[in-house]
Amino acid sequence: MNFQKQLESKQFIVLAEMNTPKGIDVSRFVMDIRQLKDRVDAVVVPDLDNGVMRMNALAGGVLAKRQGLETLIHVYCRDRNRMALQADLLAAHALGLHNLIVAPAQEISQCDHRDAAVVNDLNETGLLETIGTLQNGKDLAGFDLEGRPEFTVGCLMTPWSDKASFEEEIKLTQKKISLGASYVVTPPVFDTGRFAQQLAVLQTLNVPIVATVFLIKSVAVARYIAANEPGAYISEDLIRRIRKAQDREIECLKIAGETVSRLRDMTQAVLIQTMGWEHRLPALLDAAGL
Amino acid sequence: MITAERKPLEEIINCVKPFERILLVGCNECVTVCAAGGRKEVGIVSSALQMAFLKQGKNLQIKEHTLERQCDPEYVEELSTMITGVDAVVSMACGCGVQEVARRFKTVPVFPAVNTKFMGASERQGIWAERCQGCGDCLLGVTGGICPIARCSKQLLNGPCGGSGSGKCEISPDVDCAWHLIWERLKALGLQDRYEQIIPAKDWRTGRGGGPRKIIREDLAE
């Protein structure tokens, strides 16, 4: 079933994020995707995620689609101007990639090519407008297109640290929805209790909510997020649970699986991010009872 | 210097329309030299605004003042005695000056009356041209004193491109090909071998790629 129909069906949707390789050896990427067939509803291919230069999402998306999985790709503005973005969107559609997530980009000083020139010709709202323009059969210069692309478009919310930044993020997301985003992907959810408190506000957005589940892979990662992402709410109890586990890797997979399972009753979809541990996704899904 | 051009009067009128008393502030530095926002232009804009509003039966009160330098807090401070009772400030300085006034006077809206254009030089009377983009890592020593970042339409570090003809750029016969100028200059200096050197891909961190920039001189900073 395509992603648009999945959203309409109101069924619980499981998405898995698959990062492309830094290089041309796609064997692991393809293998990891193949093992997800019939286990997830779609895969999400980020584009140069976390500011790392790697194979782009367009190629990764096509490779994923070839394995028979419904595929979503990220699009972002830092490295391409409006001409390149539009050209890539047309290419994506022609290659069968009809599901987009308009994503923010890492600031260039935090990328692995810090000396690169930054483009930022459009921003996320501008890119959403651009997608709408293409869908109306025109490009941004007003010229007619041969054939109108149709995309299912979502947007990413950036992490909030307090009530004020949550309100700002909600306002910005409302703007993105008014420009065509038909679903919203949240920042990683670590504390489902706290997330439940925010859910009422998120539901006022009146679009499907995709809650992100980030696989914590070690005590160090947990501590890093707890210290640097004040809105993440990683508790000392959770860190202790990983630290005291006999097999920390299994424990981390269990924690993510339990989060997925709890979110099943709260949101229409989850997006699982494993950041390099894509091969452990089947075990994570087992832990989630999926 | 920083060059600027006055905004269309209509745009300035739209900004000040809701107000009755404004302070119109010029700057004695770059915008005076490029005849966009100095004392003389403050007077012209002031008269034009008053006439435009009188035609509509409205009496706009305008205080005029031109600061020695609007991007410098010690000069901007002069406005503190004039700002009382003013509904809005219209600045005729470059964007640096507008922001400095806005930073100092937080409760009064500040509107720009000029569009800041570029860092340039006067080619001849009444003509200014772009010369520098402030990339933060000056190449002029290598390129014979002509900047390919500011003056080549494609910002080529190893030019020219195929669009160079008879010393002009393909975008317009009025635009010199920067790489033609560089080559001619290096030839005149007997430094043709410099042209053979390949200039590596630029590190844009020193430019705007690294985010908003700041210079801290610890020997001068208080």
Contacts between the chains, C-beta under 8 A, distances in Angstrom:
chain1	res1	chain2	res2	distance
A	107	B	211	6.8
A	108	B	204	8.0
A	108	B	209	5.5
A	108	B	210	7.5
A	108	B	211	8.0
A	109	B	205	7.2
A	109	B	210	6.0
A	109	B	211	6.3
A	114	B	205	5.8
A	114	B	209	7.9
A	114	B	210	7.9
A	115	B	201	7.7
A	115	B	202	7.6
A	115	B	203	3.9
A	115	B	204	5.9
A	115	B	205	5.3
A	115	B	209	7.2
A	116	B	204	6.4
A	116	B	209	6.6
A	117	B	202	7.6
A	117	B	204	4.4
A	117	B	207	7.7
A	117	B	209	5.6
A	118	B	204	7.3
A	118	B	208	7.1
A	118	B	209	5.1
